[in-house]
Amino acid sequence: MNNASTITMTAGLTANVNIQLAFELLSVLYPKNSDGTNFIHPKNTRNKIPFFGIENAIVCVKYKGKIRGIRQNEGQMNNVVSIDLQTNSKNVNIKLAKSKVQLTGASSDTMGKRSFEILCEHINMIQEKLTHIRFLNEELRQATINWVIEQTNQETLKSIDMGLISSTEHIDKIFAAFLWQFVDDFGGMSDDEAKYYYYEKFKRLIEIIYNVNENVSEGFLSITECNISNSVYNYRIGHDIENPFQGYEYTPGDEISLINLTKHLYKKGFSVSFHNWNSTHLKVSIPIIDDEASETSEESMETSVTKNGNKIKAHRFTVHRKLSIKQTSPTNHQQAAEAREMFLSGLADFTP
């Protein structure tokens, strides 16, 4: 049980980000199906976005109802950019605001922190390219613009050809790749539609280049503090966790009496919630008294218990009759593991 099923984390940023420009300029990978068409994530599905085999790639960005990438669902808050990042053989979702970031989908705090760092690297790379292009002499800049238009203005709008860019002498290769990469944003459209929207985007890119006040970040970007706002662990007694009972040999898959377990845990001093006799699960809460524990966010409010009408942070365990358990903890892995051991120790002398 070294990793959580999923972790929600937040972090501050060392510089403000222009999130409109971040949405427009982040490089997006468009994975292909076996027939060569673009992969599209179904609109109405709870299925997770798969890992496509390319580490640190961004596969979707969403902002104010607009989408670049594999998703179709347009629902999105207007004050953040939603970013799907492929890392550590998994897809994580990051919400980018002006001065902070939030992440869901990591399986460890180390993975979450690294995901934030990768996003900062993406944004810093954009700003470095803008600076590079703005320092080019005007003749080279215009030659590059004209060359990219010539290469893309064919009968069919062609995807970027890095080999061709590398072998061409009279252009700036960084600028050419920067302009040409956005062709893939318009895959799946008819040729006429794709050309129209690409050249509209092209004009916007040139506008950004010549406006020195349009920058994706106000300085070199990195993260400040990282906090875990919620972590989720799923496990089963007898499978992922050894049998904690000392009084009898539990057979995995057997049902236990939740009524008896509620009475037992209550006598042990645990906060137990079991609302009706037909309920399929009970809930156990272990309050967190460490002042240094991470702050509770909206996502982790379910891990709180009430004391004198006020919400306090807590580890919460949902226990089902066949002893499958879901643990939610607004803490790092070590603190979550300590709470799990405390909970399991309370089961030691339970007999059904």
N, C-alpha and C positions, 0 to 999 in steps of 0.2 A: 504494500500500500504506500509506495513512495510518491505517486503522483495523484493529483485530483482528477476527476472526470472533466471538470472545467473550472477555470478561475476568472473572476472579474477583478481587474486592477485599474488604478488611476495613477497618473503622474503629471507633474508640472513641466513646463517647457521653459528653457532659458531665454527664449526670444519669442516675440509675437509672430504669428503666422497669418498670411493673407489666405484665408481658406478658399476664397473664390479662385485665386490663381492656383492653389494646390490642386483643386478639383480639375482645373483646365489642363494643367501641365504634368501631373504625375504620369509616368510611363505605365501603361496597362498591357498585360499579356493576355492574348486571346487564345485559349487552348483550342485544339482542333479535335473533332470527332474522327473516327476511323475513315470516314468517307471524305475528309478534308474540309467539311463545313465547320463553322464556329460552334463550340459547345455553348449551349444556353441553359442556365439553371432554371428549372420549371418555376412558373410564377406562383402557383398555389401549392406549395409543398413544405413539409417540415424536414425534408431530407437535408442533411448537411452538405455544404459544398465540399467536393472531394479534393484530395491533394493531387496535383497534376505533374509532379515530379521535378519542378523547377524551384529550388529554394530561393526565398526572399523576393519572389515576384508578386506584384500586385495584379489581381485578376478582376477587380471591380472597384469603382469609386462612384458614390452617389451624393448629390447635393441639390437641395431645393427642387426635388422631383425630376432631376436630370440624371442620366445614367451613362457611364462609360464602363463597359465590361460585360460580364456574363449574367448578371442578375436582370430580372424583368420587373420585379416589384418596385414601384415608384415611391412607395411610402417612405418618408424620410423627414427628420427634423430639419428645420431651416437654419439652425445655428451651428451645425456640425457637418463635417464631411464623413460619410461612412466608407471605410476602406477595408477590402478583403485582401489580406496578406497571407501568402503561402510561406510557412516556415516550420522547420523541425518536423517535416512530413505531415503537416496539418494546416488547415485553414483557420486563421483567427480574424476576428472583426475588430477594427479599431475605429473609434469615434474621435475625429480630430476637431478640436475647437481652437480658438485664437491663441490661448495660452496654456492649454492642458489637453491631455489625451486620456481615453478610457478604452479598455480592452476586454473582450470576452472570448473564451475559447482556448486559452492557454491551459496546459496541463501541469505547469509548475510556475513558481514565481520567477525562477531563472529564465524560463522560456518567455514569460510575459515581459520581463525587463528587456530581453534581447529583441523582442518584437518591436517595442517602442524605439529602441536604438536603430533598428533597421529602417523604420519609417523616417526617423531623423536623417539617416544617411540618404534616403531617397530625396528628401526635401533639400538638403544641403547640395546634392548633386545638381538639382534643377537650378539653384541659385548660382552655383559655380558656372554652369553653362550660360546663363544669362549674362553674367559678368564677362565671360570669355567672348561671347558674341558681340557685346557692346564695345569691346576694345579692338575689334577688327577694323582694318581700314575700310572705307566705304566701297572702294573698288572690289575688294575681295568679297565683301558682304553681298553686293549686288550680283556679282558673278555666281555666287552660291545660290541665291534666290532664283535667278534665271535658270540655272542648271536643274534645280529641283522641280521647277515648273515644267521644264522640257521633259524630264524623266517621268513625271506623273501624268502629264497631259497626253495620254495615249488613248486608244480606243477603250481599253479597260484600265481602270485605276489600279496600278501595280503596288503591291506591298513593298516595304523597304528592302533594298538590295545592298547589304553592307559590303559585299564583295565589290560591287560596282563603285560604291563610294570610296572604298579604300584604294582602288586602282586609278581614280581620277585625280589629275594633278592640279588643276586650276581652281579648286574649290576649298573651302574650309570644311573638313570632314565632320567636325563636331556640330557645326551649324547645319550642314546638310542632313545629318542623321536626326537632329532635333526637329527639323521641319517635316521630314519624310515619315517619321514614326507614326504620326497621327492618322495616316491612311487607314490603318486597321480599325479605327473607331467606327468606320462606316461600312464594314463588311456586312454582307447580307442584303444590302440595298441594290437597286438597279444601278447600272453604270452611270446614268445621268444624275440620279439622286446622289450617289456617292461622290461624284465629281463636284456637284453643287455644294454639298455640305463640307467636303474637304477644303475647297477653296474659300469658303466662308471662314472656316477654322484657320486656314493659311493667313488670311488677312488679319485675323485677330492675333495670330502669333507675331506677325510683323509689327503690329501696333504695340504689342507688349515689348518687343525688342527695342523700339525707338523711344519708349517712354521710360526713362531711367527711374522714375518714381514707382513703377510697378515692380515690386519684388516679392518673392514668395515668402521670405522671412526677413526680419529686421536685423538679423545677425546669425552667426553660426549657431545651429540648433542642436541642443542635447536635452536630456531629461534631468529634472532635479530629483525630488523625492518620489519613491514608488510606494503605493499603498495597496494592499489587498482588501477589497471591499466585500468579496464573497468567494468561497471555494466550495465545491461540491464533490463529495466522495460517495461512490456506490459500492457496496460489498455484501457478501452473504456469509453467514456463519456456516462453517464446515467446508467452504470453498475458498474464499479469499482470506477469511479469518479463521484461525483454529478454534475448536470448540472451547468456549470459556467456562463451561459448566463443570463444576467439580463433583456434583452429586449424581449425574447420570450421563450416559453416552448418547448425545444427540445425533440422530440420523439426518443428514442434509435433506431438506424437502419436507420433513415432518412439520405439521402445524402445532403451534403451542397456544395456550390459553392467554389471550391478551388481557383478560380480566385479572387473572392471577399474576401476570407479569406487572401490570399496573400497580396492584397492591404491594407487590414485592419491592418495586423501585421506589414507591412512595415511602415505604418504611425505611428505605435506605437514605432518604433525604433528597431524592431527585424531584425536580419539578416535572410532573407527568400530566399529559392531557390525553384523555380517552373519552370521547364525547357521548358515545352510545354503545350499547351492547352488541350491535350489529356492525360496528365499524371494523374495517379491515386492517387498521393500523393504529398505533399510539404514537405520541410525540413526547420526547424527553428534551428538556432544555438545561444546559449548564451555563450559568451566567459567567461573563468574562469580567474580571475585576482589575485586570492589568491595565493601567492608564496608558501604557505604550502600545496597546493593541491598535490595529488599524481602524480608521473611522468607518462608521456604518453609512452606506449609501442607500439609495432607493432600492437597488437590486438586492441588498442584504438585509432589508427590514424584516424578512421572514425569519431571520435567525435571532430575532429579539424576543424577549419576554417582558412582561409588564411588572413593574414594581411601583406601588403607590401612584399608579396612573401614568408613569413615565416609561418610555421604551429604554431598555438597556441591552447592550450587546450580549449575545449568547451563542454557544454551539447548540445546534438542534439536530436531534436524531429522530427520523421517522422509521419505526420498526413495524414490519408486516408479520403476519402469522407464521410464514415459513422462514422467518428470520433473515429476509433481505432488508438491508438497512441503507437509508440515504442520510448522509451527514452533511450539513451546511455549516460552514465556519467562516466568519469574517476575519481570518487570521492567516498567518503563514503555515506551512506544512508542519513544522515542529509543534506549534501550539495546537493545531488540529489533531495531531497524533497523540499528544498528551491528554486532550479531552476524550479521544476515543478510548485510550487505555483506562481512564477514569470510569467511563461508561461501562466498558466490558468487565471491569473489576466488580461492578455492581451486580453483574449477572452470575458471579462465581457460585454462590450458594443457592441460586434459584432452582427449584424443581417444579415441573409442570403439574 
